[in-house]
Amino acid sequence: MKRILIVLYAVLLAATAEAQTEQKEVYNEDINPLEQIDQALVKAKAEGKFVICQVGGNWCPWCLRFADFITKDTTISKVIDENFAYIHVNYNPRKSEGEEKQQQAKTLMVRLGNCGRFGFPVLVVLDEEGNVIHIQDSSFLEEGQGYNQEKVLRFFKGWSPKSVKTQQ
């Protein structure tokens, strides 16, 4: 009986590891995230959209899971395309990255309202001027080992430029 349980556990671990490696890396670790945000703001302003920064990294399974989820769900991806310049903002505060990258990570957190306090991924909504208007803890969008379509759609629709500006 113990052997069977050990084998089942090993198979489960292998399957979980395999599932995590199948997700596409979406964070560009070679670009300056502050410049990435500035470029997204130019695009968003020209198109009458807001910017959503999905802050995290390729090191974060939940970050990759969320990116995969919103890409594969056509209803969600349509809402995003119509309302937002959506970017994956790489955050890596490790000392091994060097002092310049560490300072960049600190500056990024200040610019995005210390969003890292919620864990990763965290979604930061910026208006067309670059002001943080909302920080979304993604754990509230989760369901089981994934995300809930209804909750995710409610978030994106509720923070679209049309919804926000109607309330002002």
C-alpha atoms as a printed R data frame, in Angstrom:
    type eleno elety resid chain resno       x      y       z
1   ATOM     1    CA   MET     A     1   0.000  0.000   0.000
2   ATOM     2    CA   LYS     A     2   2.830  2.413   0.871
3   ATOM     3    CA   ARG     A     3   4.508  1.716  -2.472
4   ATOM     4    CA   ILE     A     4   1.320  2.484  -4.352
5   ATOM     5    CA   LEU     A     5   0.912  5.769  -2.497
6   ATOM     6    CA   ILE     A     6   4.532  6.710  -3.139
7   ATOM     7    CA   VAL     A     7   4.176  5.941  -6.853
8   ATOM     8    CA   LEU     A     8   0.924  7.918  -7.069
9   ATOM     9    CA   TYR     A     9   2.519 10.851  -5.277
10  ATOM    10    CA   ALA     A    10   5.515 10.787  -7.638
11  ATOM    11    CA   VAL     A    11   3.230 10.698 -10.683
12  ATOM    12    CA   LEU     A    12   1.203 13.609  -9.310
13  ATOM    13    CA   LEU     A    13   4.352 15.677  -8.710
14  ATOM    14    CA   ALA     A    14   5.645 14.920 -12.202
15  ATOM    15    CA   ALA     A    15   2.310 15.868 -13.771
16  ATOM    16    CA   THR     A    16   2.202 19.145 -11.824
17  ATOM    17    CA   ALA     A    17   5.754 20.032 -12.833
18  ATOM    18    CA   GLU     A    18   4.983 19.192 -16.462
19  ATOM    19    CA   ALA     A    19   1.836 21.334 -16.444
20  ATOM    20    CA   GLN     A    20   3.757 24.320 -15.088
21  ATOM    21    CA   THR     A    21   6.499 24.066 -17.690
22  ATOM    22    CA   GLU     A    22   3.959 24.025 -20.539
23  ATOM    23    CA   GLN     A    23   2.971 27.626 -19.860
24  ATOM    24    CA   LYS     A    24   4.587 30.205 -22.085
25  ATOM    25    CA   GLU     A    25   6.908 32.740 -20.463
26  ATOM    26    CA   VAL     A    26   5.392 36.183 -20.990
27  ATOM    27    CA   TYR     A    27   7.654 38.529 -19.039
28  ATOM    28    CA   ASN     A    28  10.526 40.125 -20.957
29  ATOM    29    CA   GLU     A    29  13.350 40.209 -18.430
30  ATOM    30    CA   ASP     A    30  15.630 42.241 -20.707
31  ATOM    31    CA   ILE     A    31  13.631 45.460 -20.919
32  ATOM    32    CA   ASN     A    32  13.399 48.297 -18.453
33  ATOM    33    CA   PRO     A    33   9.937 47.973 -16.867
34  ATOM    34    CA   LEU     A    34   9.678 51.718 -16.266
35  ATOM    35    CA   GLU     A    35  10.250 52.425 -19.953
36  ATOM    36    CA   GLN     A    36   7.798 49.646 -20.826
37  ATOM    37    CA   ILE     A    37   5.122 51.417 -18.775
38  ATOM    38    CA   ASP     A    38   5.892 54.766 -20.421
39  ATOM    39    CA   GLN     A    39   5.518 53.220 -23.889
40  ATOM    40    CA   ALA     A    40   2.220 51.578 -22.929
41  ATOM    41    CA   LEU     A    41   0.933 54.921 -21.639
42  ATOM    42    CA   VAL     A    42   1.675 56.626 -24.966
43  ATOM    43    CA   LYS     A    43  -0.237 53.896 -26.802
44  ATOM    44    CA   ALA     A    44  -3.137 53.894 -24.318
45  ATOM    45    CA   LYS     A    45  -3.536 57.675 -24.405
46  ATOM    46    CA   ALA     A    46  -3.604 57.686 -28.211
47  ATOM    47    CA   GLU     A    47  -6.296 54.990 -28.211
48  ATOM    48    CA   GLY     A    48  -8.412 56.280 -25.303
49  ATOM    49    CA   LYS     A    49  -7.543 53.288 -23.126
50  ATOM    50    CA   PHE     A    50  -6.088 52.601 -19.702
51  ATOM    51    CA   VAL     A    51  -2.967 50.546 -18.999
52  ATOM    52    CA   ILE     A    52  -3.013 47.345 -17.024
53  ATOM    53    CA   CYS     A    53   0.303 46.199 -15.646
54  ATOM    54    CA   GLN     A    54   0.346 42.530 -14.738
55  ATOM    55    CA   VAL     A    55   3.277 42.640 -12.341
56  ATOM    56    CA   GLY     A    56   5.153 39.424 -11.634
57  ATOM    57    CA   GLY     A    57   7.656 37.304 -13.456
58  ATOM    58    CA   ASN     A    58   8.375 34.097 -15.291
59  ATOM    59    CA   TRP     A    59   9.428 32.708 -11.890
60  ATOM    60    CA   CYS     A    60   5.778 32.869 -10.729
61  ATOM    61    CA   PRO     A    61   3.516 29.951 -11.756
62  ATOM    62    CA   TRP     A    62   0.346 31.902 -10.905
63  ATOM    63    CA   CYS     A    63   1.542 34.801 -13.096
64  ATOM    64    CA   LEU     A    64   1.968 32.501 -16.072
65  ATOM    65    CA   ARG     A    65  -1.323 30.780 -15.278
66  ATOM    66    CA   PHE     A    66  -3.177 34.110 -15.318
67  ATOM    67    CA   ALA     A    67  -1.552 35.173 -18.590
68  ATOM    68    CA   ASP     A    68  -2.516 31.850 -20.157
69  ATOM    69    CA   PHE     A    69  -6.073 32.097 -18.804
70  ATOM    70    CA   ILE     A    70  -6.798 35.572 -20.193
71  ATOM    71    CA   THR     A    71  -5.221 34.730 -23.539
72  ATOM    72    CA   LYS     A    72  -7.231 31.555 -24.085
73  ATOM    73    CA   ASP     A    73 -10.566 33.017 -22.950
74  ATOM    74    CA   THR     A    74 -11.768 34.952 -25.996
75  ATOM    75    CA   THR     A    75 -14.431 36.853 -24.070
76  ATOM    76    CA   ILE     A    76 -11.852 38.179 -21.613
77  ATOM    77    CA   SER     A    77  -9.212 38.890 -24.256
78  ATOM    78    CA   LYS     A    78 -11.770 40.889 -26.274
79  ATOM    79    CA   VAL     A    79 -12.635 43.078 -23.258
80  ATOM    80    CA   ILE     A    80  -8.927 43.637 -22.619
81  ATOM    81    CA   ASP     A    81  -8.171 44.515 -26.252
82  ATOM    82    CA   GLU     A    82 -11.038 47.023 -26.396
83  ATOM    83    CA   ASN     A    83 -10.161 48.827 -23.166
84  ATOM    84    CA   PHE     A    84  -6.532 48.424 -22.177
85  ATOM    85    CA   ALA     A    85  -2.919 48.471 -23.195
86  ATOM    86    CA   TYR     A    86  -2.015 45.279 -21.317
87  ATOM    87    CA   ILE     A    87   1.604 44.668 -20.351
88  ATOM    88    CA   HIS     A    88   3.486 42.060 -18.366
89  ATOM    89    CA   VAL     A    89   5.816 44.008 -16.105
90  ATOM    90    CA   ASN     A    90   8.761 41.962 -14.891
91  ATOM    91    CA   TYR     A    91   9.564 42.365 -11.208
92  ATOM    92    CA   ASN     A    92  12.733 40.805  -9.884
93  ATOM    93    CA   PRO     A    93  14.227 42.273  -6.725
94  ATOM    94    CA   ARG     A    94  16.900 39.585  -6.263
95  ATOM    95    CA   LYS     A    95  20.305 40.796  -5.167
96  ATOM    96    CA   SER     A    96  21.914 38.500  -7.721
97  ATOM    97    CA   GLU     A    97  20.555 40.773 -10.470
98  ATOM    98    CA   GLY     A    98  22.861 43.591  -9.419
99  ATOM    99    CA   GLU     A    99  22.424 46.938  -7.725
100 ATOM   100    CA   GLU     A   100  21.022 48.736 -10.777
101 ATOM   101    CA   LYS     A   101  18.248 46.144 -11.197
102 ATOM   102    CA   GLN     A   102  17.502 46.249  -7.467
103 ATOM   103    CA   GLN     A   103  17.102 50.022  -7.594
104 ATOM   104    CA   GLN     A   104  14.934 49.683 -10.689
105 ATOM   105    CA   ALA     A   105  12.699 47.206  -8.812
106 ATOM   106    CA   LYS     A   106  12.339 49.644  -5.883
107 ATOM   107    CA   THR     A   107  11.494 52.519  -8.225
108 ATOM   108    CA   LEU     A   108   8.955 50.309  -9.988
109 ATOM   109    CA   MET     A   109   7.198 49.487  -6.717
110 ATOM   110    CA   VAL     A   110   7.017 53.176  -5.780
111 ATOM   111    CA   ARG     A   111   5.609 54.071  -9.206
112 ATOM   112    CA   LEU     A   112   2.987 51.325  -8.977
113 ATOM   113    CA   GLY     A   113   1.771 52.125  -5.469
114 ATOM   114    CA   ASN     A   114   3.764 49.439  -3.643
115 ATOM   115    CA   CYS     A   115   1.626 46.837  -5.402
116 ATOM   116    CA   GLY     A   116   3.915 43.972  -4.371
117 ATOM   117    CA   ARG     A   117   2.301 43.950  -0.934
118 ATOM   118    CA   PHE     A   118  -0.517 41.869  -2.443
119 ATOM   119    CA   GLY     A   119   1.694 39.109  -3.847
120 ATOM   120    CA   PHE     A   120   1.969 38.105  -7.483
121 ATOM   121    CA   PRO     A   121   0.568 38.421  -9.977
122 ATOM   122    CA   VAL     A   122  -0.856 41.773  -9.071
123 ATOM   123    CA   LEU     A   123  -2.774 43.901 -11.553
124 ATOM   124    CA   VAL     A   124  -2.283 47.664 -11.547
125 ATOM   125    CA   VAL     A   125  -4.676 49.879 -13.490
126 ATOM   126    CA   LEU     A   126  -3.219 53.178 -14.709
127 ATOM   127    CA   ASP     A   127  -5.295 55.938 -16.236
128 ATOM   128    CA   GLU     A   128  -4.151 57.639 -19.434
129 ATOM   129    CA   GLU     A   129  -1.943 59.991 -17.404
130 ATOM   130    CA   GLY     A   130  -0.159 57.144 -15.631
131 ATOM   131    CA   ASN     A   131  -1.885 57.551 -12.279
132 ATOM   132    CA   VAL     A   132  -2.539 54.373 -10.301
133 ATOM   133    CA   ILE     A   133  -6.326 54.165 -10.035
134 ATOM   134    CA   HIS     A   134  -6.611 50.599  -8.770
135 ATOM   135    CA   ILE     A   135  -4.460 47.717  -7.543
136 ATOM   136    CA   GLN     A   136  -6.066 44.277  -7.836
137 ATOM   137    CA   ASP     A   137  -4.955 41.417  -5.635
138 ATOM   138    CA   SER     A   138  -5.330 38.524  -8.088
139 ATOM   139    CA   SER     A   139  -6.093 36.006  -5.342
140 ATOM   140    CA   PHE     A   140  -9.655 37.382  -5.331
141 ATOM   141    CA   LEU     A   141  -9.981 36.270  -8.957
142 ATOM   142    CA   GLU     A   142  -8.880 32.705  -8.317
143 ATOM   143    CA   GLU     A   143 -10.914 29.538  -8.312
144 ATOM   144    CA   GLY     A   144  -9.293 26.223  -7.411
145 ATOM   145    CA   GLN     A   145  -6.005 25.963  -9.285
146 ATOM   146    CA   GLY     A   146  -7.014 28.594 -11.814
147 ATOM   147    CA   TYR     A   147  -9.120 31.704 -12.254
148 ATOM   148    CA   ASN     A   148 -12.852 32.406 -12.352
149 ATOM   149    CA   GLN     A   149 -14.092 33.881 -15.631
150 ATOM   150    CA   GLU     A   150 -16.956 35.817 -14.030
151 ATOM   151    CA   LYS     A   151 -14.701 37.463 -11.437
152 ATOM   152    CA   VAL     A   152 -12.004 38.302 -13.982
153 ATOM   153    CA   LEU     A   153 -14.537 39.815 -16.402
154 ATOM   154    CA   ARG     A   154 -16.104 41.825 -13.597
155 ATOM   155    CA   PHE     A   155 -12.684 43.253 -12.721
156 ATOM   156    CA   PHE     A   156 -11.792 44.226 -16.299
157 ATOM   157    CA   LYS     A   157 -15.234 45.655 -17.104
158 ATOM   158    CA   GLY     A   158 -15.397 47.546 -13.809
159 ATOM   159    CA   TRP     A   159 -12.066 49.259 -14.435
160 ATOM   160    CA   SER     A   160 -12.527 50.039 -18.116
161 ATOM   161    CA   PRO     A   161 -12.202 53.718 -19.083
162 ATOM   162    CA   LYS     A   162 -15.924 53.914 -19.860
163 ATOM   163    CA   SER     A   163 -16.927 52.521 -16.442
164 ATOM   164    CA   VAL     A   164 -14.492 54.669 -14.500
165 ATOM   165    CA   LYS     A   165 -15.280 57.887 -16.356
166 ATOM   166    CA   THR     A   166 -19.033 57.318 -16.014
167 ATOM   167    CA   GLN     A   167 -18.558 57.369 -12.240
168 ATOM   168    CA   GLN     A   168 -16.627 60.662 -12.225
